[in-house]
């Protein structure tokens, strides 16, 4: 038992000696200089926000063993600055610190030759929060054959926080540009906000979407004798109409290519309902067709 303990101790000593020798070798290798830009992340005092445009990045000129320099260049370490160290509640709101004096994420043996900026000045202000409206930012015009009958941003509000003097002056934020000339069908698309002031933080529930409904103003094609499909597991014993007609807007080159079999008109009949009822009709069309009107737009059915 004593022999095994001695062997284990010897192995540990050898490992430590090997690590020390390796470390000394690395420190003794050829030295080099690099320029490293580190993004700055601030830990703020509770209830406070940064009101001035503090630097988001600091440039360091570092010198040390070449092996360390390669590792530092490849890393995405941040300079973490805890502003609680410089602020006391009810005290000064104008703070300053030297990035060189912060706890830098660099190994022993690497020295800092220069920092830009040498001193960072920060102004703190009471933080405010507010819910504001999201407004669509339209550009251009719809094709003259269409009209926008409905458009909305979902969700249509967001929560914003930041310096009170900045937040209090905001009542709305705009989306990225929505080019109306590119819209020609009812759809939805994911959308983002225009860039906001870097001093503001945004909270939004889920992905933001622009949902819109577009309808043609006039038709240039009539599709007749389209069979109505009854969507139900019950039996339809009587219907006021078995076929219908559609007025659609088609691209000029597609007018002669459309067949009644290419479109579908559906009557959604509620499950487990019997007797007489009125059912609205809906149409499923190819992408090159835009519905203006279904005639009739509803039917009367008797279901058993």
C-alpha positions as CSV (number, residue, x, y, z in Angstrom):
1,X,0.0,0.0,0.0
2,X,2.9,2.4,0.9
3,X,4.6,1.5,-2.4
4,X,1.5,2.5,-4.4
5,X,1.2,5.8,-2.5
6,X,4.9,6.6,-3.2
7,X,4.4,5.8,-6.9
8,X,1.3,8.1,-7.1
9,X,3.2,11.0,-5.3
10,X,6.2,10.6,-7.7
11,X,3.9,10.7,-10.8
12,X,2.3,13.9,-9.5
13,X,5.7,15.5,-8.9
14,X,6.9,14.5,-12.3
15,X,3.7,15.9,-13.9
16,X,4.1,19.2,-12.1
17,X,7.8,19.5,-13.1
18,X,6.9,18.7,-16.7
19,X,4.2,21.4,-16.7
20,X,6.6,24.0,-15.2
21,X,9.3,23.1,-17.8
22,X,6.7,23.4,-20.6
23,X,5.5,26.7,-19.3
24,X,9.0,28.1,-19.0
25,X,9.7,26.9,-22.6
26,X,6.6,28.7,-23.9
27,X,7.6,31.9,-22.1
28,X,11.0,31.7,-23.5
29,X,9.9,31.3,-27.1
30,X,10.1,34.2,-29.5
31,X,7.9,37.2,-28.5
32,X,5.5,39.0,-30.8
33,X,3.1,41.9,-30.8
34,X,-0.6,41.9,-31.8
35,X,-3.5,44.3,-32.0
36,X,-6.6,42.8,-30.3
37,X,-10.0,44.5,-30.3
38,X,-12.2,43.4,-27.4
39,X,-15.9,44.2,-27.2
40,X,-16.9,45.7,-23.9
41,X,-19.8,44.4,-21.8
42,X,-21.0,46.5,-18.8
43,X,-22.6,45.3,-15.6
44,X,-24.9,48.1,-14.6
45,X,-26.0,49.3,-11.1
46,X,-29.6,48.3,-10.5
47,X,-32.1,50.7,-12.0
48,X,-29.5,52.6,-13.9
49,X,-28.6,52.9,-17.6
50,X,-25.8,54.3,-19.7
51,X,-26.8,57.7,-21.2
52,X,-23.8,58.6,-23.2
53,X,-22.3,56.8,-26.2
54,X,-19.7,54.7,-24.3
55,X,-17.2,52.6,-26.4
56,X,-18.5,49.2,-27.4
57,X,-14.9,48.1,-28.2
58,X,-11.4,48.7,-26.8
59,X,-8.2,48.2,-28.8
60,X,-5.2,46.6,-27.0
61,X,-1.6,46.2,-28.3
62,X,-0.3,43.1,-26.6
63,X,3.1,41.5,-26.4
64,X,4.0,37.9,-25.4
65,X,5.0,34.4,-26.5
66,X,3.9,33.7,-30.1
67,X,1.9,30.7,-29.0
68,X,-0.2,32.8,-26.7
69,X,-0.7,35.5,-29.4
70,X,-2.3,33.1,-31.8
71,X,-4.8,31.9,-29.1
72,X,-5.7,35.4,-28.1
73,X,-6.4,36.5,-31.7
74,X,-8.7,33.5,-32.2
75,X,-10.6,34.0,-29.0
76,X,-13.8,36.1,-28.7
77,X,-13.3,37.0,-25.1
78,X,-15.0,40.2,-23.9
79,X,-13.8,42.9,-21.5
80,X,-16.3,42.7,-18.6
81,X,-16.6,45.9,-16.7
82,X,-18.6,46.0,-13.5
83,X,-19.7,49.6,-13.0
84,X,-20.9,48.8,-9.5
85,X,-17.2,49.2,-8.5
86,X,-17.3,52.9,-9.4
87,X,-20.9,53.9,-8.4
88,X,-22.5,54.4,-5.1
89,X,-26.3,54.9,-4.9
90,X,-27.1,58.6,-4.7
91,X,-23.5,59.4,-5.7
92,X,-21.9,60.7,-8.9
93,X,-23.4,59.5,-12.1
94,X,-20.3,60.5,-14.2
95,X,-17.8,57.6,-13.9
96,X,-14.4,56.8,-15.5
97,X,-12.2,53.8,-15.6
98,X,-9.0,52.6,-17.3
99,X,-9.5,49.4,-19.4
100,X,-5.9,48.5,-18.6
101,X,-6.8,48.2,-14.8
102,X,-9.7,45.9,-15.4
103,X,-9.4,42.1,-15.2
104,X,-8.2,41.3,-18.7
105,X,-8.9,37.8,-20.2
106,X,-5.2,37.3,-21.2
107,X,-2.7,34.7,-19.8
108,X,0.2,35.3,-17.5
109,X,3.3,36.3,-19.5
110,X,1.4,38.6,-21.9
111,X,1.9,42.4,-21.3
112,X,-0.2,45.3,-22.4
113,X,1.8,47.9,-24.3
114,X,-1.0,50.3,-25.3
115,X,-4.8,50.8,-24.9
116,X,-7.1,52.9,-27.0
117,X,-9.0,54.6,-25.3
118,X,-6.8,54.8,-22.2
119,X,-9.7,56.2,-20.2
120,X,-13.4,55.5,-20.7
121,X,-16.0,58.1,-19.4
122,X,-19.5,56.8,-18.6
123,X,-22.6,58.7,-17.7
124,X,-25.3,56.9,-15.8
125,X,-29.0,57.9,-15.7
126,X,-32.1,56.4,-14.2
127,X,-33.5,53.6,-16.4
128,X,-37.0,53.8,-17.8
129,X,-39.2,51.2,-19.4
130,X,-42.1,51.7,-21.7
131,X,-44.4,49.8,-24.1
132,X,-44.5,51.4,-27.6
133,X,-46.2,50.7,-30.9
134,X,-44.5,49.1,-33.9
135,X,-45.3,51.0,-37.2
136,X,-44.9,49.5,-40.7
137,X,-42.5,51.5,-42.8
138,X,-44.0,51.6,-46.3
139,X,-42.1,52.5,-49.5
140,X,-43.3,52.6,-53.1
141,X,-46.8,51.8,-54.4
142,X,-48.9,48.7,-55.0
143,X,-49.6,47.7,-58.6
144,X,-52.6,49.7,-59.8
145,X,-54.6,46.5,-60.2
146,X,-54.5,45.7,-56.5
147,X,-55.5,47.3,-53.2
148,X,-54.2,46.6,-49.7
149,X,-57.3,45.7,-47.7
150,X,-55.6,44.7,-44.4
151,X,-52.1,45.1,-43.0
152,X,-50.7,44.6,-39.5
153,X,-47.6,43.9,-37.6
154,X,-47.7,41.0,-35.2
155,X,-47.0,41.6,-32.4
156,X,-47.7,45.4,-32.8
157,X,-46.0,46.6,-29.6
158,X,-42.7,46.0,-27.8
159,X,-41.1,46.9,-24.5
160,X,-38.2,49.2,-24.6
161,X,-35.8,50.2,-21.8
162,X,-32.9,52.7,-21.5
163,X,-32.0,56.1,-20.2
164,X,-35.2,57.9,-19.1
165,X,-34.5,61.0,-21.2
166,X,-34.3,58.9,-24.3
167,X,-37.2,56.5,-23.6
168,X,-39.7,59.2,-22.6
169,X,-39.4,60.8,-26.0
170,X,-40.3,57.7,-27.9
171,X,-43.9,56.8,-28.9
172,X,-43.3,54.4,-31.8
173,X,-40.6,52.5,-33.7
174,X,-40.6,51.6,-37.4
175,X,-40.0,48.4,-39.2
176,X,-37.5,47.9,-41.9
177,X,-38.7,49.2,-45.3
178,X,-41.7,47.3,-46.7
179,X,-41.7,47.8,-50.5
180,X,-45.3,47.8,-51.6
181,X,-44.4,47.3,-55.2
182,X,-43.2,43.8,-54.5
183,X,-46.6,42.7,-52.9
184,X,-49.1,41.0,-55.1
185,X,-50.7,38.3,-53.0
186,X,-52.1,37.7,-49.5
187,X,-49.2,36.5,-47.3
188,X,-47.1,37.1,-44.3
189,X,-43.4,37.6,-43.9
190,X,-40.9,37.9,-41.1
191,X,-39.7,41.4,-40.6
192,X,-37.3,43.3,-38.3
193,X,-37.0,46.8,-36.9
194,X,-34.9,49.7,-38.2
195,X,-31.7,49.9,-36.2
196,X,-32.3,51.6,-32.8
197,X,-30.0,53.7,-30.6
198,X,-27.4,51.4,-29.1
199,X,-28.4,52.7,-25.6
200,X,-31.8,51.1,-25.9
201,X,-32.8,47.5,-25.1
202,X,-35.8,45.8,-26.7
203,X,-38.1,43.0,-25.5
204,X,-40.5,41.5,-28.0
205,X,-42.7,38.4,-27.8
206,X,-41.6,35.9,-30.5
207,X,-40.9,36.7,-34.1
208,X,-42.2,39.8,-35.7
209,X,-44.4,39.4,-38.8
210,X,-46.0,41.6,-41.4
211,X,-49.3,40.1,-42.3
212,X,-51.2,41.5,-45.2
213,X,-54.3,40.9,-47.4
214,X,-54.3,42.1,-51.0
215,X,-57.2,42.0,-53.4
216,X,-57.5,42.9,-57.1
217,X,-59.5,46.0,-57.9
218,X,-60.9,44.6,-61.2
219,X,-61.1,41.2,-62.9
220,X,-59.9,40.4,-66.4
221,X,-61.0,36.8,-66.5
222,X,-64.2,34.8,-65.6
223,X,-63.9,31.1,-64.8
224,X,-67.3,29.4,-65.0
225,X,-68.8,26.1,-63.9
226,X,-66.4,25.4,-61.1
227,X,-67.6,22.4,-59.1
228,X,-68.1,23.1,-55.4
229,X,-66.4,20.7,-53.0
230,X,-68.3,20.0,-49.8
231,X,-65.9,19.5,-47.0
232,X,-67.8,17.3,-44.5
233,X,-68.1,13.7,-43.4
234,X,-71.9,14.0,-43.4
235,X,-74.2,13.6,-46.4
236,X,-75.3,16.7,-48.3
237,X,-78.8,15.9,-49.5
238,X,-79.6,19.3,-51.0
239,X,-77.6,22.4,-52.2
240,X,-78.7,25.6,-53.7
241,X,-75.7,25.4,-56.1
242,X,-73.4,22.7,-57.2
243,X,-71.2,24.9,-59.3
244,X,-70.1,28.6,-59.2
245,X,-68.2,31.2,-61.2
246,X,-65.1,33.1,-60.3
247,X,-63.9,36.6,-61.3
248,X,-60.2,36.7,-61.1
249,X,-57.2,38.9,-62.1
250,X,-54.7,36.9,-64.2
251,X,-51.5,37.9,-65.8
252,X,-52.2,38.8,-69.4
253,X,-50.2,35.9,-70.8
254,X,-52.1,33.4,-68.6
255,X,-55.7,34.4,-69.5
256,X,-56.1,31.6,-72.2
257,X,-54.4,28.9,-70.1
258,X,-56.7,28.7,-67.1
259,X,-59.1,25.8,-66.7
260,X,-61.9,25.2,-64.2
261,X,-60.1,22.1,-63.1
262,X,-57.2,24.2,-61.9
263,X,-59.1,26.0,-59.3
264,X,-61.0,24.7,-56.2
265,X,-64.0,26.1,-54.5
266,X,-64.7,24.7,-51.0
267,X,-67.8,24.7,-48.7
268,X,-66.6,24.0,-45.1
269,X,-69.6,22.4,-43.4
270,X,-69.3,22.2,-39.6
271,X,-69.0,18.6,-38.4
272,X,-71.9,17.0,-36.5
273,X,-74.3,19.6,-37.7
274,X,-77.5,18.6,-39.5
275,X,-80.4,20.3,-41.1
276,X,-80.5,23.5,-43.2
277,X,-77.6,26.0,-43.0
278,X,-75.8,28.8,-44.9
279,X,-72.2,28.1,-45.9
280,X,-69.7,30.7,-47.2
281,X,-67.5,29.6,-50.1
282,X,-63.7,29.9,-50.3
283,X,-61.4,29.4,-53.3
284,X,-57.9,27.9,-53.7
285,X,-56.2,29.3,-56.8
286,X,-52.9,29.0,-58.6
287,X,-50.3,31.6,-57.7
288,X,-50.8,33.5,-61.0
289,X,-54.5,34.2,-60.2
290,X,-56.0,36.7,-57.7
291,X,-59.6,36.4,-56.6
292,X,-61.9,39.3,-56.9
293,X,-65.3,37.6,-56.4
294,X,-67.0,34.2,-56.1
295,X,-70.6,34.0,-57.5
296,X,-72.4,33.1,-55.4
297,X,-70.3,33.7,-52.4
298,X,-72.4,31.5,-50.2
299,X,-74.8,28.5,-50.6
300,X,-77.7,27.0,-48.8
301,X,-77.4,23.3,-48.0
302,X,-79.3,20.6,-46.2
303,X,-77.2,18.1,-44.4
304,X,-78.3,14.7,-43.0
